[in-house]
Each structure stands twice: as C-alpha cells, then as structure tokens.
Amino acid sequence: MYATTQNPSLLKTKQHYAFLDGLRGIAAIAVVIFHFMEIATPDYKDNFIAHSYLAVDFFFCLSGFVIAYAYDNKIRQIGTASFLKLRLIRLHPLVIICSVIGLLAFIFDPFSNLHAKFTTTQVLLLFLSSCFLIPYPLVPERYFNLFHLNPPTWSLFWEYIANVFYVLVLFKQSNKILRCLVLLAAFLLGYESYRSGYLGVGWGGDNFIGGGIRIFYSFLAGMLVYRTNWIIRTKLRFIPLAALLALVFFIPFSESLNWVIDPLLVIFYFPFLIALGAGTGVNSTPSAICKFLGNISYPLYMVHYPFIWIFMSYVERYKPALGHMAIIIPVAVMLLIGLAYLIMVTLDIPFRQYLKDKMKKHLSPKEASQSA
C-alpha cells in the first residue's frame, strides 16, 4: 500500500491552495522577464533576474505536490486512462494553441526571414513536433531548442513523462521508497549542477538529460511534501510569501558558485516554500490577485516565447540601446499577460470544458463524479 496524508483539517479533497496559485503566477512572470533579459543582456552576470530559470524547478516541485494532493486518494477509482485523459485535457490545448502562434510568429516575423532557410517539410515537422511534444532540435540560429516554435514546452515534455510515471509507478510507492528516490535524485541533481555549472539545462539538444534530472528530484520532492504532511502553518500573507520566492530569482549569477547555489535552492528551499505556502493558504479565500496570477500562470508561460523570438530578431536587426529596451520589455510583459488572459478565456477554458464534457459522456455517474 502507498502512504497518504490523513489530516482532513489540512488536506481536504479538491480545495485549492490559494497562495500556491499566486506563487505560480509570480514564477511565470519572472520567467517571461528573464527570457526578455536574456536577449537584452546575454551575459547572465548583467541580468538582474538571472536565477529565474529555477522557476521551472519550482513548477516541477509544485506539480508533484498538487498531483499527489489531487489524485493519491482517488487514482484507483478513476483509473490510469482517465487520469491521463484529465492531464491531457488540462495541459494539451495550450500546447496546440501556442504551437500555432509559434508557427505564425516564425513565418511572419517582421524582423527576420529565418524560416526561409528551412524547407516546407522541415517547418511542418517543427510544427508537428511542437504539437506532439517530440523533440526536434533543428534551428542552430536559435540554440538548437528542443521545440523551436515554443521552447518552454521542453518542460511540458518532462511533465508528461512524470505524470505517466506517477500513475504507473509512483502513486503506489510507500513514503520510505519515495525518500530513497528523493535522495538518489538529489545526488543526481548535484552532479548535474557540478557538470553543467548551473541548473539552467534541459531545453536543448546538448543538455537534454538535465531536464529529466531536474524533474526527477523536484516532482518527487513535491510529492513527499504532501505525503509526509509537511505543512508549515503560519500567519504570513501572500506578499511576504511572494517576496520569499522572488528573492531566489534576484540572486546574482556567479560562474564559480552557481553549481552549489542552484541545487541548494532546489533541494531545500523550494520544498520549504511549498510547505509554507500550503500551510498559509489552504483555508484562505483566494484574493483577486492570487486567483488572477494562478489562472494566467500556465497560459503566460506557454504563450510568451514566440514573441521573445520576435524581440530577438528586432534586437539583432536594429541593435537598440539598453534604455530603449528598458521601455519595451515592461510594456511587452504587460501585453503578454493580457494576451495570456485573453487566450485563456476565449480558447483554453472553453476547449477544456468541451473536452471534459465529451469525456464525461463516456463515464458512469460514479466515474464522472470521481474525475470532476
């Protein structure tokens, strides 16, 4: 048998953790700013938000916590197939939507004709690889990203693999086994950080395996936070919690120290933040800001990068001054937040609801209630 938390006062089924939703939004915004700054100041030592690549590890840890919280106690009732369908319905509509946006941005980039270097077949394969999350690092001018049309989907690739492992293997394991796996994963994470010099890996053909190591640790650590009921009750509100997360992103980049700093933050600090956010926000009524940040976090993460490529083409062509880019970047971030919200409301939510309704038509009343 697998161990689960039995404290109903802390972990009631289907209740949202309001502050964790908000923290996910803060991390998504940090990723967007970081990607703009990568273009504006390619040297990470000049990037004021240089450690935002670790937001992905926070996402992975939060995902492990939320998946275990949502499904540990009902996975046997809904079954493997329904679980995987529910995860696809939750995640994949935006994969398709943003692949289309990425394709349009690639072809109609007003500052670059890069797409003309590739055949129609290659562009089609880029699109299909993006839609079906099949790595295809084709474009050397863009650092051989696994998914050129929408690079952030590299983390979705590993998220899907983690979900499959969860439903087939991990949810059945005892806490003792999970602890052993977490220790092994922590060792591998430390080794990867030492080997690569930091943990900003997993997105490209030459650092592919690093993404698997990152999710191996963080997803399991998030599961273990839930399973062991490591919930830290505090009276902190959202702003202090957001500041505790944001502090990570503003740590200066150090080539000599990052290989130590990065795994320490991922192994110890992020699980601590999850435990803190869960203990603070489980019984809280979501504030408007937490709800909004949580809602737009995934759409923003998925939609922004095609516009980063356009920004990069603009910078390569016109070489604008930093002062000029300092105006463009915050305006672009705000516009992307608005676009993410618009896509969520007009496309993502209706499409997901349609797919859920179709799925429920094929379930018994008991199965439908379990999958709600």
C-alpha positions in Angstrom: 0.0 0.0 0.0 1.1 3.6 -0.6 1.1 6.1 2.2 -1.1 9.2 2.1 -1.7 12.1 4.4 -4.7 11.5 6.6 -5.1 15.0 8.2 -8.5 16.2 6.9 -8.2 19.6 8.5 -5.2 20.4 6.3 -5.8 18.5 3.1 -9.5 18.4 2.1 -10.2 17.0 -1.3 -10.2 19.4 -4.2 -9.6 22.5 -2.1 -7.3 25.0 -3.8 -4.2 26.3 -2.2 -4.7 30.0 -2.9 -1.2 31.2 -2.1 0.5 28.5 -4.1 -1.6 29.5 -7.1 -0.3 33.1 -6.6 3.3 31.9 -6.3 3.0 30.0 -9.5 1.9 33.2 -11.3 4.9 35.2 -9.8 7.2 32.5 -11.1 5.7 32.6 -14.6 6.1 36.4 -14.8 9.7 36.0 -13.6 10.4 33.5 -16.5 9.0 36.0 -19.0 11.1 38.8 -17.8 14.1 36.5 -17.6 13.7 35.5 -21.3 13.5 39.1 -22.4 16.6 39.9 -20.4 18.5 37.0 -21.9 18.2 38.9 -25.2 18.8 42.4 -23.9 21.8 41.4 -21.8 23.1 37.9 -22.9 25.7 37.8 -20.1 23.9 36.4 -17.1 26.1 38.5 -14.8 24.3 41.6 -16.2 20.8 40.1 -15.8 19.1 41.5 -12.7 16.7 38.5 -12.6 19.4 35.9 -13.5 18.2 32.9 -11.5 14.6 32.9 -12.9 15.5 29.7 -14.8 15.0 28.0 -11.4 11.3 28.9 -11.7 10.9 25.7 -13.7 12.2 23.7 -10.7 9.6 25.4 -8.6 6.9 24.5 -11.1 8.0 20.9 -11.0 8.0 20.7 -7.2 4.6 22.4 -7.1 3.3 19.9 -9.7 4.4 16.9 -7.6 2.6 18.3 -4.6 -0.6 19.2 -6.5 -0.8 15.9 -8.4 -0.3 13.8 -5.2 -2.8 16.0 -3.4 -5.4 15.8 -6.1 -5.0 12.1 -7.1 -3.4 10.0 -4.5 -6.7 9.2 -2.8 -8.7 8.5 -5.9 -6.4 7.2 -8.6 -7.6 3.7 -8.1 -11.2 4.8 -8.6 -10.7 6.8 -11.8 -8.1 4.5 -13.3 -5.0 5.1 -15.4 -6.7 6.0 -18.6 -9.0 8.6 -17.0 -6.1 10.2 -15.2 -4.0 10.6 -18.4 -7.0 12.0 -20.2 -7.6 14.5 -17.5 -4.0 15.6 -17.6 -4.1 15.9 -21.4 -7.3 18.0 -21.2 -5.7 20.2 -18.6 -2.3 20.8 -20.4 -2.5 20.0 -24.1 -5.0 22.5 -25.5 -2.4 25.3 -24.8 0.3 23.2 -26.3 -1.6 23.1 -29.6 -2.8 26.8 -29.4 0.7 28.1 -28.7 2.3 25.8 -31.4 0.0 27.6 -33.9 1.1 31.0 -32.5 4.7 29.9 -32.7 4.4 28.8 -36.3 2.8 32.2 -37.3 5.4 34.1 -35.4 8.2 32.1 -37.1 6.8 32.6 -40.6 5.6 36.2 -40.3 8.4 37.6 -38.1 8.6 41.2 -39.3 12.3 41.5 -38.4 13.7 38.2 -39.7 13.4 35.8 -42.6 14.9 32.9 -40.7 12.1 30.5 -41.8 13.2 30.8 -45.4 16.4 28.8 -44.5 14.2 25.7 -44.0 12.1 23.6 -46.3 8.4 23.4 -46.1 8.7 19.9 -44.8 11.1 21.0 -42.1 8.8 23.7 -41.0 5.9 21.3 -40.9 8.0 18.9 -38.8 8.8 21.7 -36.4 5.1 22.4 -36.1 4.2 18.7 -35.6 7.0 18.2 -33.1 5.7 21.1 -31.1 2.1 19.9 -31.2 3.0 16.3 -30.2 6.0 17.2 -27.9 8.5 15.2 -29.9 11.9 16.8 -29.5 13.3 18.2 -32.8 16.3 20.5 -32.2 16.7 21.8 -35.8 17.5 25.5 -35.7 21.2 26.3 -34.9 20.5 30.1 -35.1 18.2 29.6 -32.0 20.5 27.4 -29.9 19.0 24.1 -31.0 16.0 24.3 -28.8 14.1 21.0 -28.5 10.9 22.8 -29.6 11.9 25.8 -31.6 8.4 27.2 -32.2 7.7 27.3 -28.5 10.8 26.5 -26.4 9.2 26.3 -22.9 7.3 23.2 -23.9 10.6 21.3 -23.1 9.3 21.3 -19.5 5.9 20.1 -20.6 7.7 17.1 -22.3 9.2 16.1 -18.9 5.9 17.0 -17.1 4.1 14.5 -19.2 6.7 11.8 -18.5 6.5 12.5 -14.8 2.7 12.1 -15.0 2.9 8.8 -16.7 5.4 7.5 -14.1 3.2 8.8 -11.3 0.1 6.9 -12.5 2.0 3.7 -13.4 4.5 3.6 -10.5 4.9 6.4 -8.1 1.5 6.7 -6.5 1.8 3.1 -5.3 5.1 3.6 -3.5 5.5 4.0 0.2 7.0 7.1 1.8 10.1 5.1 2.6 10.6 4.3 -1.1 9.9 7.9 -2.1 12.5 9.1 0.4 15.1 6.8 -1.1 14.2 8.1 -4.6 14.4 11.7 -3.5 17.9 11.1 -2.0 19.1 9.5 -5.3 17.5 12.3 -7.3 19.2 14.9 -5.1 22.6 13.3 -5.7 22.0 13.3 -9.5 20.8 17.0 -9.3 24.0 18.0 -7.5 26.1 16.1 -10.1 24.3 17.7 -13.0 24.8 21.1 -11.5 28.5 20.4 -11.0 28.9 19.1 -14.5 27.0 21.9 -16.2 27.9 24.7 -13.9 24.3 25.5 -13.1 20.8 24.1 -13.4 19.5 26.0 -16.4 19.5 22.9 -18.5 17.0 20.6 -20.3 15.8 22.9 -23.1 18.3 22.0 -25.8 19.7 19.1 -27.7 23.1 19.2 -25.9 21.6 19.4 -22.4 18.5 17.2 -22.9 19.1 14.8 -20.0 19.4 17.7 -17.5 15.6 18.3 -17.8 14.9 14.7 -16.7 17.2 15.1 -13.7 15.5 18.3 -12.7 12.0 16.9 -12.7 13.2 13.6 -11.2 14.1 15.5 -8.0 11.5 18.3 -7.8 8.4 16.3 -8.7 9.3 13.6 -6.1 10.1 16.3 -3.5 6.7 17.9 -4.1 5.0 14.5 -3.7 6.9 13.9 -0.5 5.9 17.3 1.0 2.3 16.2 0.6 2.7 12.6 1.6 4.6 13.4 4.8 2.1 16.2 5.7 5.0 18.7 5.8 2.7 21.7 6.1 4.0 24.8 7.9 1.2 26.8 9.5 2.0 30.5 9.6 0.1 33.8 9.5 2.1 35.1 6.6 0.1 36.7 3.9 0.7 36.5 0.1 3.1 39.4 -0.3 5.7 38.2 2.1 5.5 34.7 0.5 5.9 36.2 -2.9 8.9 38.1 -1.8 10.5 34.9 -0.4 10.1 33.3 -3.8 11.2 36.3 -5.8 14.4 36.6 -3.7 15.6 33.4 -5.5 15.2 35.0 -8.9 17.2 38.1 -8.0 20.3 36.2 -6.7 23.2 37.4 -8.9 24.7 34.9 -11.3 28.1 33.6 -10.3 30.0 31.2 -12.6 32.1 30.0 -9.6 29.2 29.4 -7.2 26.1 28.6 -9.2 26.9 24.9 -9.2 26.5 25.0 -5.4 23.8 27.6 -5.1 21.3 26.2 -7.6 21.0 22.6 -6.1 20.8 24.0 -2.6 17.8 26.2 -3.6 16.1 23.4 -5.5 16.7 20.7 -2.9 15.9 22.6 0.3 14.3 26.0 -0.4 11.6 25.2 -2.9 10.1 22.3 -0.9 10.2 24.6 2.1 8.3 27.3 0.2 5.7 24.7 -1.0 5.2 23.6 2.6 4.9 27.2 3.8 2.5 28.2 1.0 0.3 25.2 1.7 0.1 25.9 5.4 -0.7 29.5 4.9 -3.1 29.3 2.0 -5.2 26.1 2.4 -8.0 27.7 4.3 -7.7 31.2 2.8 -10.2 32.7 0.5 -8.3 33.4 -2.7 -7.7 37.1 -3.1 -8.3 38.6 -6.6 -4.5 38.8 -7.2 -3.8 35.2 -6.2 -6.6 33.9 -8.3 -5.6 36.0 -11.3 -1.9 35.1 -11.0 -2.8 31.4 -10.6 -5.1 31.4 -13.6 -2.7 33.2 -16.0 0.4 31.4 -15.0 0.2 28.5 -17.4 -1.1 30.4 -20.4 1.5 33.1 -19.9 4.3 30.5 -19.6 3.1 28.8 -22.8 2.3 31.9 -25.0 5.2 34.2 -24.4 8.2 32.7 -26.2 7.2 33.2 -29.9 7.3 36.9 -29.0 10.7 36.5 -27.4 11.9 35.3 -30.8 10.5 38.4 -32.5 12.1 40.6 -29.9 15.4 38.8 -30.6 15.0 39.4 -34.3 14.4 43.0 -33.6 17.5 43.3 -31.4 19.7 41.5 -33.9 18.5 43.8 -36.7 18.4 47.2 -35.0 20.7 46.8 -32.0 18.6 49.1 -29.8 20.2 50.8 -26.7 19.5 49.3 -23.3 17.5 52.4 -22.4 15.2 51.7 -25.3 14.8 48.1 -24.4 14.1 49.1 -20.8 10.9 50.7 -22.1 10.0 47.9 -24.5 10.3 45.0 -22.0 7.9 46.0 -19.3 5.3 47.1 -21.9 5.7 43.7 -23.7 5.4 41.8 -20.4 2.1 43.6 -19.6 0.8 43.0 -23.1 1.7 39.3 -22.9 -0.1 39.0 -19.6 -3.2 40.5 -21.3 -2.8 38.1 -24.3 -2.4 35.1 -21.9 -5.7 36.1 -20.2 -7.5 36.6 -23.5 -6.3 33.2 -24.8 -7.3 31.5 -21.5 -10.8 33.0 -21.5 -11.6 32.7 -25.3 -9.8 29.5 -26.2 -8.3 27.4 -23.4 -11.1 27.3 -20.9 -13.9 26.7 -23.5 -11.9 24.0 -25.2 -11.0 22.2 -22.0 -14.7 22.3 -20.9 -15.8 20.9 -24.2 -13.3 18.0 -23.9 -14.3 17.3 -20.2 -18.0 17.2 -21.2 -17.2 14.8 -24.0 -15.2 12.6 -21.6 -17.9 12.5 -19.0 -20.5 11.3 -21.6 -18.5 8.0 -21.8 -18.2 7.6 -18.0 -20.6 6.1 -15.5 -22.1 8.6 -12.9 -19.7 7.4 -10.3 -16.6 7.7 -12.6 -17.8 11.2 -13.7 -18.0 12.4 -10.1 -14.6 10.9 -9.3 -13.0 12.7 -12.3 -14.6 16.1 -11.5 
